Amino acid sequence: MTAVIDEPTTRKVRGWAAPPRPVWEEAPTRAGLAGKGIVLVLACLAVVFPLWIVIVTSLSTRRTIDEAGGLVMVPKDITFIAYQELLSGGQVTRAALVSIGVTLVGTLFSMTVSVLCAYGLSRTDSLGHRWILMTLLATMFFSAGLIPTYLLVQTLGLTDSYLALILPSAISVFNILVLRGFFMNISQELVDSARIDGAGDFRILWQIVMPLSRAVIAVITLFYAVGYWSAWFNASLYLNDQNMLPLQNVMIQLVQKQEAPVGLGQAIRTGQLSGLAVQMAVMVMALLPVAVLSPFVQKHFKKGMLTGAVKG
């Protein structure tokens, strides 16, 4: 006698079709659904509430901040004076332009080198494939350390240069391995057919491999861009000129109350601006690009990271 297992059926939840549930999986109870909802709401509040306080405080007047005793939770007397002063051409504006330039140039350079390296390593018949791969893997576990790296940058004459913000951290072996795994998952027959038609490696990479790898390329591009935008340590090591500092380093100076940006000190001393509002405004400016770009790349995370990390 053979057992008969029913096929999963599609459930109706409030008028829309929910994904089919396997027959061995128990239906959730009302208490379980309520508990999941409460946990999700609390998790969202834990993320959104601090951001809300930062944004509201940056838009508050000095009087509102003094009445609240610091951080403001309820918006009142909204003003954009902090952003107007920050973007009026002073040190913060210059630092934001530096961060944007370093992020764009650094991300383009890192993606170019990473894609080329990953594609070469994905061709298992390429010259020195295994030795190059082993060398890259070794750098993930062994590092020369901070002092030799600093001496190398200094010897190359990169101190007080924007290249010092790009070259020392330009390549991530982890990102190369993810790209390589995704490239190896592309059908070899498709590559061979293009090669038979006379296409070279660069044409295959540009017209076949990269269009099929948009998901992983979008994810790795975001990783590099966020890394460059959020980086501050290299600037603190290699840059001595205050006018060359990126936005993150200026934000650190403000938060630590070391000094006010040029053009804002007088406004804060005369009571036109609150130092806390300026700090929160700089934080918002530093977080805004990541917050804007992340939702557009979110849909690629599952496909890009899982597919690229499974094979290879």
Disulfide bonds with the S-S distance in Angstrom:
none
